[in-house]
């Protein structure tokens, strides 16, 4: 069988050593490519790579016009390029990240054509008295320590009854935020501060109208400490326009589990009456901060869904909104593409410093940052962390990088920003939402089912077969790009859908009630 290469595969950049199969290509097929014939040496699955010309052992291999790894043996034209013949190379295999990147700082800062304020898009949202804008209207119950999780879950269970919630049609629900930490930490240490910041960020999230803090009483992460250190008293006064203390309970002071659950039900009922008074009003899209994430990625992620998401991100930046890229360990090896767009060298250096920290962090556990991609990623066609990262950063679009944030830090600048998070999806999204993202958009090639209350999660499939197989979970099919639909068109579809979701349209994960099990703060330090 003889075919034109473009009918079954894509070469992403001129000069690339590999092409990516759009569909399964059988061994023995002859592909016409730039006046030459490429004989396929074996079957190549969709999303996977094959060589376009001979590649010698230890030579760098280019995809996206960038190095994705080094050949670990001679590779013939038409040969499937994957884990058996592509890696960090013989010289690189002794340590993580031996690739030498050409760091340039602030040398290619793009201009943004901002939409005039009077012409910016709007959506019906929840305007808070402190200036925040929510896309949802939840009441949250935040456990400060794992020891209060059962009480928090017991309180939330009471409000799962539709008869109980009938009096609160303007509230999206009561969400318990449970986790496995809050004690056994070094008081005042980085792990302690990070968890506290995450709890405070969730409690004061724009999509959370009111919240209850619940602790045990003897833990390291005390209710009063969270209230004081996260300045929750002042937050409540500003948000409600009157003196008001955060609602809280401590199990040991209430007299045990049963009494605490009853007291919690009483407190949350009062919070629901308050939250129910808030109505949707027209709000500017510029009030949005949107977090991006990818999980269960495949070889199509960097070709379809991620670059389409980048197009949507640029449109939101033009509208004055915030667009946040995360997953530092899945940006590794591609950070040099972002430093050039940093608005100052200092912002770019923050990103580079994160990469050096991650090399140290993974190293102290005897691990290596190149342990990523996962088995599922590899089954989908991704071979090295460099390849995965080069596809992942395209979610960030082409706008200037205006700031780099630590995990769960308050995102106080709009435009394109970066947050330091792990690649593990629930942990990453927890940081983004705690930082203030009112929406999350998530790309997947293998089929992630993640939701995350209180922030709606819009999921985008990288290939049509996934969308058709998991249509109840996928909101948008970006796989149509492989069949010729322009990336720009899919990006604009994502842009419009996110605005609709901000205004109340339910995502597929919301329709299924997903999103309570994914709250997973990043646990960094020792457990004592």
N, C-alpha and C positions, 0 to 999 in steps of 0.2 A: 504494500500500500504506500502510495506517495501522496503527501499532503503539504500544503503551505504551512510553515511554522506558525504564522499568526492565527491560523484557524484553530489550533489546539494548544497554543502556548503563548507566553508573553515574555519578551525581553524588556525589562523595565527601563534601562538606560543604555545608550550607545556605549560600547566598550565593556559591558557586562560579560562575564565569562559563562554565565548560566542563564537559562530561561526557566520559567515556571509553567508547569502543565496546568491548563484550564480544565481539562478532563483527563481521564485515564488514557495514556498513550501506550500502545502495545509494542513490545519488543519486535524488531524487524521492520517497523515503520520507517520510511524514509521521509525526512522533512526538508523542504526547500527553504534555504536561508541565505539571503544575500548572494545569490548565484552559486551557492555551494549546496552539497547534499550532506545531511546529518543522519547517519544510520543509528536508530535507537538500539542500544545494546541489550536492554531488558525492558519490562513493563515499568512505567513510571506513574505513580498514583497522582490524582489531582492535588494541586497545592505544593507538589514536590519539584525539585530542581533537577536539571540535567545539563551536562556540559555542551557548549556550542563549538568548542575546538579543543585540541589537546592542552591539558594542564599538567605541568610537571610536578613531581613530588616536592613539597615544601613551598610551592609558589602561593602567593596570596590569591584569593578567589574573590571576584567582584560581583556584587549585586547591589542595586540602587546606586551604582557608581561608587560604592564604598566597599572596604574589605569586610567580609563576613567571616573570615577564617582562613586557614591554610590547608592546602592539600596534604594529606597524610600518606598518599601514594600517587603514582602516575594515574591520571584520569583521561580516558579516551573520549572523543566526541560522541555524544549520544548516551554517555554513561550516566546513570542515576547518581547524583551527588548528594550524599547524606552522611550519617554518622560513621560509616565504615571507611570513608575516604576524605572527610572534611572535619577539621577540628581546630585546635590552637596551634597545630604544627608541632614538630618534634622539639624545637627549641622553646616553644611557648608552653608545652604541656607541664613543665615543672612548677608553674605558678599561674595565678589568675591575672589576666589583663596585661599581657606583654605587648599588646598592640600600641604602637606609638601614634598618638593622635596630634593633629595639627591644630592646637588651640589658638584661636584668634578671638579677641575680645572687642565687641562693639564695632566690628568692621563692616557689618552688613545689616544695619538697623533699618527695617522697612518703614515706609510711611503708611499711616492709617488714614483712610478717607472716612472720617467720622461723620455719621448721619447727624444733621442738625437736630438739636433737642426737640424742637417743635414737630419734627417729622419722624421721631422714633416710634417704634411699635409699642403697643400696650397689651396688657392682659389683665383679666380680673384676678386680683390677688388680695392678700390680707395685710393691710397697712397697720403696723404697730405704732404706738405712740412715740416710741424711741427712734422711729425712722426705719426700722427693719421692715421688710416685706416678705411675707410667707406665701408659698404656693400650696400649702396644706395647713390644717388647723387641728393639731393634735394636743392632747394632754399627756405629758410624760411622767413616768415614775422611775427615778434614777437611783439605783443601788450604789452606795459608796464602797461596798465591800461584798465579796461573795457570800458572806455570812448573812446578809439581809436579802439575798436573792429569792429565797422561798417566800418571804413575806411580800416582796414586791410582786412576784408572780401570783400570789394569792389575792392581792388587791386587784391586779389587772384582770384576773379570771372573773371577778364579780361583774366587770363591765363588758364582758363578752356577750352577755345576755341582751338580746335585741329589745326586750321589754324594758330593761334598765336604761338603755340608750335612746329610747323613743323620745324622751324629753329634750334630747340634745342633737337635733338634726343638723346643726351647723358645725358639729365637731366630727372629725374624721375617725376618731377612736382614741383609746387609752393605750399607750405603748410602754411596756416594761423594758428597761435597759439593764440587762443582767450581764455580769462578767465574772471572771475567775480570779480577780486580784483584789487589791485594796488593803492587804496586810502582808506581813513578811517582807516589807520594803525598807530601804534605808530612808529614814525621815529626812525630807528635804532634798534627796538625791534626784538625779535626772529621771529615773523611772517613776518616782513618786510625783514629781512635778508634771511629767507627761500624762500620767493617768488623771491627775487632778484637772489638768487643762482640758483633757478630752471629756471628762464628766461635766465640767462647767460649760464647755462648748455645746454639748448636746442639750443641757438644761436650758440654755439661753438661745437655742437655735430659732431662726425666724419662723420655722414651721411648727414650733412648739409654743402654743398660746400660754400654757401654764404648766408647772411641774411640781412634783413632790420629791424631796430628797429623803432617802431611807437608809439608816445605818444600824449597826448592832450596838455600838457603844464603847467597845474596848479596842477597836481596830486602829491600824495606823492611819488610814484615810478617814479622819473624823468628819462628820457632817458639818460641824462648826468650822473646821479648817477649810473645807471646800467653800463654804459660804463666805468666809473671810478672805481667803487668798484669791478667790475668783471674783471678789467684789460683787457678790450676788445681791446684797442688800441694796446697794446703789442702783444696780441694774433693775431690780424690781420697782424701785421708786420712780425711775425714769420711764420705764416701760408702761407703767400703769398710771402715771401722772399724779400719784399720791403716795404718801408713806405706806409701804407694805413690805413685810418680811417674807422671805421665801417659805413655803410650806415645807415642813420637815417632821420626821419622827425618828426616834431612837428606840429600838426594840427593848433594850434593858431598862429604859426609863418608863416605857409603856406597860411593862409587866409581862412580856413574853410574846410569842408568835400570834396566838389567837387574838389577844387584845390589840396587838399592833395592826393586824389585818382589819379589824373592825374600825380602828381609829383611822387607818389609811383610807378606807372606803368613805368615811365621813369627810375627810379632807379633800379627796379627789372629787367627790360629788360637788362640793363648793367650787372647786376649780372648773368643773365642767359648766356650771351655770355661768361663770364669768366668760369662759371661752366661747360659749354659744352665742354671746352677744355680738361677737365680731362677724362682720359680713364682708364679702368680696367687693372690692371697688377697683376701678381702673388704675393700673400701676404701670410705670414705664419699664420696658424690658431692660433698661440700664440698671435696674435694681437687682437683677439676677446675678448670681455667681454659680457657674455650672462646673461640676467636677467630671473628669473623664477617667475611664478605667478600661482595661481590656483583660479578659480572662478566658482560658481555654482557647488560646490563639492558635492559628494555623498558618500555612504558607500563603493564604490569601489575605490575611489581616492587613498587611502592609500594602496591599494592592487595591483593595476595595473599601472596606468599612473604615479603617483608620484614616486614610487620606480624605474620604468623604466627610468624616467627622471634623477633620481639620478645616475643611471648607465652611462647615457650619460654625466652627469656632471663630473664624475670621469675620463672619457676618455678625456674630454677637459682639465681638470686640468693636466693630464699626458702630454698633448700637449703644456703646458705652458700658456693656456688661462685662462680667468677669468670666474667664475661661481658664480652667486649672488643669495642668498636666501633672501626673504623679508617678509613682512606682519607680523609685530611683534605681533599684536593682534591675529594672527592665528598660532603663535609659542608658545604662552602662555601655560604653563603646560608641554611643551616638551623641554624647553630650557636647562634642565639639561643633555640632550643627546648631546647637542652641546658644552657645557662648557668643557666636558671631552676631546674634540677634539681641543680645542683652543690652539694655539701655545704657548701662555703665559697665566698665570693667569689673567693678566691685560686685555687681549682681552676677556676672558671668563666673567670677572666681568662687562665689558661694556654691555654685553648681559643681565646679571642679573639686572643691573641698569635700563636698558630699561624697563624690566618687572615691576619694582617697580614704575617707572615713569608712565607707562600705568595704573597701579592701581589708582594712584593719578589722572591722567588726566581724566579717565572715571568717577571717583568718584566726581569730582568737578561739573559735569553736572548732578549729581543724577543718573548716569548710572553705569553699571557694565560691566567689560570685558567679563563676561560669558553671556552677551546678545547675543553674537555670539555663535552658528551657526544661520543662517538665516532660515526663513520658508522653502525656497527651499532646503537648506542643510538637514533640518530635514525630509522633504518629501523624500529625497534620502537616508535616513538611518542614518545620523549623529545626535547624541543626545546632546553631551556636547562639550564645547570648548576644553577640554582635548583630547577627541577622534579626533576632527577635526585637532588639532595641531599635534598629534602624526602621523597622516597620511601625513600632509602637510610638515613636516620637512624632510621626506624621499626624497623630491626633491633635498635636499642638498647633496645626495650621502654619501660617507664615507671618504672624504678627510679632511685634517686638516683645521680648521677655522683660517684664517690668519689675518682677520681684521673685525671690526664692524664699519659701517659708519652711520652718521646721514642722514636724508632725503635729497636726491638730492646732497649729497656731491660727489665730484669727486672721482671715483673709481680708485685709483692709484696703487693698488696691484693686481697682478693676483693670481690665485689659488681660493680656496673657501672662499667667504666673505659673510657678512650679511649686509643688509641695513634696517634701521628703517623706516617702512612705515605702514600706516593703511592697513587693509585687503580689503578695498573698491578698486575694481580692477582698475578703471581709475586713481585714486589718487596714488595707489601703482606703477603702470607702469610708470606714469609720473615721479615719483622720480627716478626709475631705469634708464629710458632713459636720464633724465637730468644728472644723474651721469655718463653717458657715454656708456651704454649698446647699442651695435650696432644690437643686435638681442634679441628678447624676445620669450620665449617658455611658453605656457599657457595650463594647464590641466583643464578639465571640465567634470563633470558628468551629469550636468543638461542641459548644452548647452549654454555657453557664446559665443557671436558673436564679441568679442572685436578685434579691429585692432588698430594699433598705428603708424601713420607716425611721424617721419621718420624711425622708427625701425620696420622691418617686424616682425609679430607675428605668430608663428607656434602653431596651436592649436591641442591638443591631447585629444581624448575622452576616458573616463575611462571604457565605456561599449559599446558593439557592437550595441545595439539597438539605442543608441544615434547617433553613427556614421552613421548608415543606414538612420536614420530619418533626419539628418542634414549634409549629406555628402558634400553639397556645402560649408559648414563652417568648417568642421573638416579635418585636414590634415592627421592625423594618428589615427588608431584605436588600443588603448592599451587594449581594452576589450578581445582581443584574448588570453590574459594571463589567463583569466578565463577558457578557453577551453584547456589549457595545453601548450601554447607557452611559452617558458622560458622568464622571465623578462629580462635577459641579451640580448636575441635576439631583443626584442622590443627597449631596450636601445640603442643598436648599430644601429638600424633603425633610431631612433631619431638623433643620432650622425651624421650619413651620411646625413640625410635630412637637418639638420641645416647647414652643410658645403655647401650643394647645394644651400640653400637659401642665404647664405652669398655671394655666387658667382653669384647671380642674379635670381635664380628660384623664381617665385612668390608664395607666400602663398595664401591660399583660401581667406583670408581677403583682401589681396592686389588685387586679381583678381576681387573682388567686389567693390573696391575703398573705403574700410573702413579705418578709422584711423584718421580722422580730428576732430571728435567730442569728442574724449577721453582725450584730454589734460586737466588735472584737477589738478593744484597745490594744495597741502595740505594747507588749510586755517586754521590756528591754533588759532589765538588770537581774541580779541574783534574787532568789527567793530564800528568805532567812527564817 
